[in-house]
């Protein structure tokens, strides 16, 4: 049985990213990983290895950075990531009900991806819009003052 990592990363796709960040070395690691994830949707082992080698940093450091930052994914995720803030202001404003609606609509729990790969659902500690709680982020769009009624509209678009 082969232990080879299979991914959609081609050598040519990562080359321009590494060329852009290799001159700065270690300080280019995070931006290079962000760009690689934007290109491929997640960071397979192959991408982490090539990035570490290209920037001349230890592989353990590349894995450490990918593991530390919540917005970097080392496993496949859905095309659209749905994040519901559950920090104190959002919780007090009803994020628990929002979470229940998201789970009902998508038929998955936090940390899971829909079977069709369309959505990954996460509960996050803060989205930085506490004065407009509760807050939901769908893809890169932040939605403030979300109610249970808004969930279907937000996810149905």
Secondary structure as GFF3:
##gff-version 3
##sequence-region A 1 157
A	DSSP	alpha_helix	11	22	.	.	.	ID=ss1
A	DSSP	three_ten_helix	25	28	.	.	.	ID=ss2
A	DSSP	alpha_helix	29	40	.	.	.	ID=ss3
A	DSSP	alpha_helix	45	55	.	.	.	ID=ss4
A	DSSP	alpha_helix	59	68	.	.	.	ID=ss5
A	DSSP	beta_strand	80	85	.	.	.	ID=ss6
A	DSSP	alpha_helix	88	92	.	.	.	ID=ss7
A	DSSP	alpha_helix	95	106	.	.	.	ID=ss8
A	DSSP	beta_strand	119	124	.	.	.	ID=ss9
A	DSSP	three_ten_helix	130	132	.	.	.	ID=ss10
A	DSSP	beta_strand	136	138	.	.	.	ID=ss11
A	DSSP	beta_strand	141	143	.	.	.	ID=ss12
A	DSSP	alpha_helix	148	156	.	.	.	ID=ss13
###
